[in-house]
Amino acid sequence: MKITKLELFKVPPRWLFLKITAEDGISGWGEPVLEGRAHTVRAAVEDLTPYVLGRETNQIEDIWQVLYRGGFYRGGPVLMSAISGIDEALWDIRGKEMGVPVYDLLGGPVREKMKVYGWIGGDKPSNVAQAATERVNAGYLAVKMNATANTDWIESAGIVDEVVERMSAVRDAVGDEIGIAVDFHGRLHKGMAKVLAKELEPLKPLFIEEPVLPENNEVLRILQEHTCIPIATGERMYTRWGFKSLFEQGGADIIQPDLSHAGGIWEVRKIAAMAEAYDVAVAPHCPLGPIAFAASLHLDFCTPNAFIQETSLGIHYNQDADLFDYVVDPGVFAFKDGYVTRPTAPGLGIVVNEEKVRERATIGHDWKSPVWRNADGSLAEW
């Protein structure tokens, strides 16, 4: 069937949804958004639309190749987020056409349930012990917290102690059976990353995430020599070519490609297969909405080295809407004993509440990443 229409909806809290419709009326949904750059990605999708209209819905690989290679300039967060949302929607359509879940089209299921983790604390964490306890009481077996606020190139012993005390409070609150991931959000530089990784070791984090910016991934190999904590990165990396040097040089124990940024479902499945060859685990990044979350789960259910999935339910960014607010049946995402059960409905397995999407798109959003500064006025990594 030929593709006849692409429609975009910018909805609160900070998401962009894409609906692609085929000539037989079957439609699929994707989430082509880059946090803080929704308007820019929307323009990119509109720019790519002529390359998608009129194509057959089953030509997912060729459409991806045209969108990626056909414009001469390649890669980057904006273009890849646009391509990602288109890819997600095409797989949703194809699954519905075939009457099977997307993971069935990618080799079939390798597990019956997927472990998930929830966020605690905000960008400047406080009361994380209480938040962690609430997550555990809600059935989570793992949580993730930010380690630091804005951090200078080299910090005082007091800042180091604050990070350790904050993590200690969470560990004391939830015990040793709960996984605690610590996200450094790329806020650290090499010197402080070494210090904090070593200091946090006794608290046995599940992993430390983005201890340095992806531009400095060579530092990860140095960190591996300083700590036994698993190191994760990848949310700001795009396509298999972007991950290639990371695998070759080593340094990451876990990769976290975002299916709405890295190239979509099929591209992340290829990245995950590369990771498997290097004995690296996969934990898809997903602080976004229900379509991105559904896409991530389908990747998880057909990927042997996927081990945990991020969820944005209750995350501090979700001020005007939450993860389940745009789906007709939130039960498809029901968390039970820290896991999500394998969905069985065709496509991405969700029914988007289109009436609500269209209504909320009239409100839209203009969410932007905050700009942080250090005490001396210099720019700090957010």
Disulfide bonds with the S-S distance in Angstrom:
none
